[in-house]
Amino acid sequence: MEIKVTKTQNPKVKPDPSTLQFGVEFTDHMFIMDYTAGEGWHDARIVEFGRIPMHPASTALHYGAEIFEGLKAYRRPDGEVQLFRPMENIRRMNSSADRMCLPLLDENDALQALTTFVELEKDWVPSAPATSLYLRPFMIGNDEHLGVHAVKHATFYIIASPVGSYYKEGINPVKIMIESDDVRAVRGGTGYTKCGGNYAASTRAGQRAEEQGYSQVLWLDGVERKYIEEVGAMNVMFKINGEIVTPALTGSILPGITRKSCLEVLKSEGYNANERLLSVDELIDACENGTLEEAWGCGTAAVVSPIGELAYKGKKYTVNGGKIGEVTQHLYDTLTGIQWGNKEDKFGWTLRIK
Ligand SMILES: *Cc1c(COP(=O)(O)O)cnc(C)c1O
């Protein structure tokens, strides 16, 4: 694929790495590629970062035709830059596109887009400890009329934002509220896709939880409100009586790449780690009888995020004395070690940028 690169004449001053906030500052450029039915993807280009013109009737604005991905470029100790399992993000984006009737990307072209873009923005990958360049590929449907149907025009973008350490004050366990009213996704719906609509539907519960001092909600399945699904923008794992459990991918859960990597690390080291249905009753029993040993969320932003307290139906349960557990810490050390190039990548998960 040919990518036309037009470099900006006005490069920005790079932000101070110690004050970076998530997704606030953006790099000098962005990647754009258009899709037209019958023609396929065309006009791959990298241009100056800036506003995008949109027709007021654009499908994305009215019918939520939008999907996205999130991954990071990491600065290694030797100064080189690497990505973590980028093909997993590309495949997941195609799975989201398929569900949302958006056009699929050619996997190799999408990888070329990512690597070419990161190579151009390499100087934006910060080198302070635990900082990275967050990459946000996204796709919108943008037919310019109000008819409802599978889109004939779409655009794929990649933007990037330097991000600071998720844990500026050390890893502090978070308080999570189990949500029993709103649901995020249902079987047969879009729960397994990374689409903006899932976030729109889940904001209200998150906001209510925050008002009560909780950082995120833990979702139950949308049909019976019986089985544990995931936390806000993270998957969730528990250590119950020696067994590590994460909810099985039933279609309403986002198949996280951090989740998958945690499972692969744990299994390679002989842990008893299982994907299965986990009911909220089983979890609360484990809280009450003291067999819940650890709980943590996992996702690209925080890598792993220990859970120190769970609240359900007005009752509060402390997990592991409110401290980070051994397995949680081990996963954090292993994954961040591989991502930032401080530990040997024996799984072959990283991809160096030229
Ligand atoms: C992105 C996301 C995750 C985590 O996926 P990773 O690939 O590990 O970053 C989990 N849940 C939801 C709802 C998400 O959007």
The ligand as an ORCA input file, in Angstrom:
! r2SCAN-3c Opt
* xyz 0 1
  C     -10.452     -1.973     25.410
  C     -11.322     -2.601     26.427
  C     -10.844     -3.586     27.321
  C      -9.388     -3.980     27.425
  O      -8.825     -4.470     26.239
  P      -7.258     -4.437     26.035
  O      -7.091     -4.995     24.667
  O      -6.674     -5.290     27.073
  O      -6.829     -3.022     26.156
  C     -11.757     -4.180     28.167
  N     -13.055     -3.829     28.177
  C     -13.543     -2.876     27.352
  C     -14.984     -2.538     27.396
  C     -12.700     -2.218     26.455
  O     -13.175     -1.276     25.655
*
